[in-house]
Amino acid sequence: MGFSVDDIKQLREETSCGVIDCKNALEQSGGDIDKAKEILRERGLQIAAKKSSRSVKEGRVETYIHMGNKIGVLVEVNCETDFVARSEDFVCFCKDIAMHIAAMDPRYIAEADIPEACLSEQADPDAFMKERCLLAQPFVKDPSMTIQDCLTALIAKMGENIIVRRFIRFQVGRDES
């Protein structure tokens, strides 16, 4: 064993994964914390892929009103059970997403939501997608992660399918476009 209990604790704090998952990842990586994080991230992607076909009929509608009351957001985030919908992690994720939408002004949830005509008239479709698609945007609280990365991590942690269903952003003096 090339790692200590403190290494497991550190990995758990940095990734929010379970103790056993952290221990197994450290065993697989030979005690290398960075490799263990990558193993946990890949495992999270696999878990999210397995859960993606499950029905999501619970969730919550979250609001965010920016200081000065000039920008407001309503976002609906769905999950499988009301137990998860009431959990602290899920509520925190919903609040963060609403705040992110206020700050970054996305127009679409994912690339698939962009009308083909709109995408074809862009000089750089990839840059447009990263700027206007919520899931592709860097998270305002941690730019090293995208919103999709945050969502995938939450799915892995909660063990349920979770999706951002829809959102609307209001700004005083701006018409919808």
C-alpha positions as CSV (number, residue, x, y, z in Angstrom):
1,M,0.0,0.0,0.0
2,G,1.7,3.2,-1.2
3,F,-0.8,5.6,0.4
4,S,-2.0,6.6,3.9
5,V,-5.4,7.3,5.5
6,D,-4.6,11.0,5.0
7,D,-4.3,10.4,1.3
8,I,-7.7,8.8,1.2
9,K,-9.1,11.7,3.3
10,Q,-7.6,14.2,0.9
11,L,-8.9,12.5,-2.2
12,R,-12.3,12.2,-0.6
13,E,-12.4,16.0,0.2
14,E,-11.2,16.9,-3.3
15,T,-13.6,14.7,-5.2
16,S,-16.6,14.1,-2.8
17,C,-16.4,10.4,-3.7
18,G,-16.9,7.6,-1.2
19,V,-14.2,6.4,1.1
20,I,-14.1,2.9,-0.6
21,D,-14.1,4.5,-4.1
22,C,-11.1,6.7,-3.0
23,K,-9.3,3.8,-1.5
24,N,-9.8,1.6,-4.6
25,A,-8.7,4.4,-6.9
26,L,-5.5,5.0,-4.9
27,E,-4.8,1.2,-5.0
28,Q,-5.2,1.2,-8.7
29,S,-3.0,4.3,-9.1
30,G,-0.3,3.1,-6.8
31,G,-0.9,5.9,-4.4
32,D,-0.7,8.7,-7.0
33,I,-3.5,11.2,-6.1
34,D,-3.7,12.8,-9.6
35,K,-4.0,9.4,-11.3
36,A,-6.6,8.4,-8.7
37,K,-8.6,11.6,-9.5
38,E,-8.6,10.6,-13.2
39,I,-9.7,7.0,-12.4
40,L,-12.6,8.4,-10.3
41,R,-13.5,10.9,-13.1
42,E,-13.6,8.1,-15.7
43,R,-15.7,5.9,-13.3
44,G,-18.1,8.9,-12.9
45,L,-18.5,9.1,-16.7
46,Q,-19.3,5.4,-16.9
47,I,-21.8,5.7,-14.1
48,A,-23.4,8.7,-15.8
49,A,-23.6,6.9,-19.1
50,K,-25.4,4.0,-17.5
51,K,-27.9,6.2,-15.7
52,S,-28.7,8.5,-18.7
53,S,-31.6,6.4,-20.0
54,R,-33.5,6.4,-16.6
55,S,-36.6,8.5,-16.3
56,V,-36.3,11.8,-14.4
57,K,-39.7,12.9,-13.0
58,E,-38.6,14.6,-9.8
59,G,-36.4,17.6,-9.1
60,R,-36.7,21.3,-8.3
61,V,-37.2,24.7,-9.8
62,E,-34.5,27.1,-8.6
63,T,-34.4,30.9,-8.8
64,Y,-31.6,33.4,-8.7
65,I,-32.0,37.1,-8.6
66,H,-28.8,39.0,-9.1
67,M,-27.8,41.9,-6.8
68,G,-29.6,45.0,-7.9
69,N,-32.6,43.0,-9.2
70,K,-31.7,43.5,-12.9
71,I,-31.1,39.8,-13.8
72,G,-33.2,36.9,-12.7
73,V,-33.1,33.2,-13.6
74,L,-35.5,30.2,-13.3
75,V,-34.0,26.8,-13.9
76,E,-35.6,23.3,-13.7
77,V,-33.3,20.5,-12.8
78,N,-34.7,17.0,-12.7
79,C,-33.7,13.8,-11.0
80,E,-35.2,10.3,-10.4
81,T,-36.4,10.6,-6.8
82,D,-37.7,13.2,-4.4
83,F,-35.1,12.0,-1.9
84,V,-32.3,13.2,-4.1
85,A,-34.2,16.4,-5.0
86,R,-34.2,17.4,-1.3
87,S,-30.6,16.5,-0.8
88,E,-28.1,19.2,0.1
89,D,-25.8,18.4,-2.8
90,F,-28.6,18.6,-5.4
91,V,-30.0,21.8,-3.9
92,C,-26.5,23.4,-4.0
93,F,-26.0,22.2,-7.6
94,C,-29.3,23.8,-8.6
95,K,-28.4,27.1,-6.9
96,D,-25.0,27.1,-8.6
97,I,-26.5,26.4,-12.0
98,A,-29.0,29.3,-11.6
99,M,-26.2,31.7,-10.6
100,H,-24.0,30.4,-13.5
101,I,-26.8,31.1,-16.0
102,A,-27.2,34.7,-14.6
103,A,-23.4,35.3,-15.0
104,M,-22.7,33.5,-18.3
105,D,-25.9,34.1,-20.3
106,P,-26.1,30.7,-22.1
107,R,-28.8,30.4,-24.8
108,Y,-29.0,26.6,-25.0
109,I,-28.6,23.6,-22.7
110,A,-26.6,21.4,-25.1
111,E,-25.2,21.4,-28.6
112,A,-28.2,19.3,-29.8
113,D,-30.5,22.2,-28.8
114,I,-28.9,24.7,-31.2
115,P,-30.9,25.1,-34.5
116,E,-28.8,23.9,-37.4
117,A,-29.4,27.2,-39.3
118,C,-28.0,29.1,-36.3
119,L,-24.9,26.9,-36.0
120,S,-24.2,26.9,-39.8
121,E,-24.0,30.7,-39.9
122,Q,-21.3,30.8,-37.2
123,A,-17.7,31.4,-38.3
124,D,-16.5,29.1,-35.5
125,P,-19.2,26.7,-34.4
126,D,-17.1,25.1,-31.7
127,A,-16.4,28.5,-30.0
128,F,-20.1,29.4,-30.4
129,M,-21.1,26.2,-28.7
130,K,-18.7,26.7,-25.8
131,E,-20.0,30.3,-25.3
132,R,-23.7,29.6,-25.7
133,C,-24.3,26.0,-24.5
134,L,-24.7,25.7,-20.7
135,L,-23.2,22.2,-20.5
136,A,-20.1,23.2,-22.5
137,Q,-19.4,26.4,-20.5
138,P,-16.6,26.6,-17.9
139,F,-18.2,26.7,-14.4
140,V,-18.0,30.2,-13.0
141,K,-17.0,28.9,-9.5
142,D,-14.3,26.6,-11.0
143,P,-13.3,27.3,-14.6
144,S,-11.2,24.1,-14.7
145,M,-14.5,22.2,-14.9
146,T,-17.4,22.6,-17.4
147,I,-21.0,22.4,-16.2
148,Q,-21.2,19.0,-17.8
149,D,-18.3,17.9,-15.6
150,C,-20.1,19.2,-12.5
151,L,-23.3,17.4,-13.6
152,T,-21.4,14.1,-14.2
153,A,-19.8,14.3,-10.8
154,L,-23.2,14.8,-9.2
155,I,-24.7,11.9,-11.1
156,A,-21.8,9.7,-9.9
157,K,-22.2,10.8,-6.4
158,M,-25.9,10.6,-6.1
159,G,-26.3,7.5,-8.2
160,E,-29.2,8.8,-10.2
161,N,-29.8,10.3,-13.6
162,I,-29.9,14.1,-13.3
163,I,-30.6,16.6,-16.1
164,V,-31.0,20.3,-16.6
165,R,-34.4,20.4,-18.2
166,R,-34.9,24.1,-19.0
167,F,-34.1,27.6,-18.0
168,I,-35.0,31.2,-18.7
169,R,-32.9,34.2,-17.9
170,F,-34.5,37.7,-17.6
171,Q,-32.6,40.9,-17.8
172,V,-34.2,44.3,-17.3
173,G,-34.3,46.3,-20.6
174,R,-33.4,43.3,-22.8
175,D,-35.8,41.6,-25.2
176,E,-35.7,37.9,-25.8
177,S,-33.5,37.0,-28.8
